[in-house]
Amino acid sequence: GPARDLPRREALADGGLGGSGGRSLRQGLAVILPWGSAREREAAEAIARAVRELSPDGDAGDWAQRVQVAPRMGLRDCARLLAGAHAVCGVDTGLTHLAAALGAPTVALFAAPEAWRYGPLGSARARALGEDGRWPSADEVWPHLMSLAGAPGEPAGP
């Protein structure tokens, strides 16, 4: 099903997720990539590599320290990580829905299922982006992520 479509998710390293990660680092934020299975860890590592490759010359060391693949952790530790996040950007997984339920500013990315139907519901601090067959780009994701997070110069809001 769509929730387990990791090969398609890996394409996000070049798009919305990877691009948003690079923008986060330029803003001085850290990027932490949690995972649950070996395959998800591989996808997280691919996204981390893609984000590090976006580093401006001379800043690769700093970026490498601020983009991390999280260690294996249980659901309670993941919940703590998500609840304390400045913002969360993820694909349609339980962790993305958990982040929204915990009230973290969350942008959920979709391509296969309809974002309007399966996105996080019940939180003014969550958005679902994407359309059938196309992942949202970093240019589409970033304004929503920063608006929800209340970044400097960006209005916080629903």
Secondary structure, 3 states (H helix, E strand, C coil): CHHHCHHHHHHHHHCHHHHHHHHHHHCCCCEEECCCCHHHHHHHHHHHHHHHHCCCCCCHHHHHHHEEECCCCCHHHHHHHHHCCCCEEEECCHHHHHHHHCCCCEEEECCCCCHHHHCCCCCCCEEEECECCECCCHHHHHHHHHHHHCCCCCCCCC
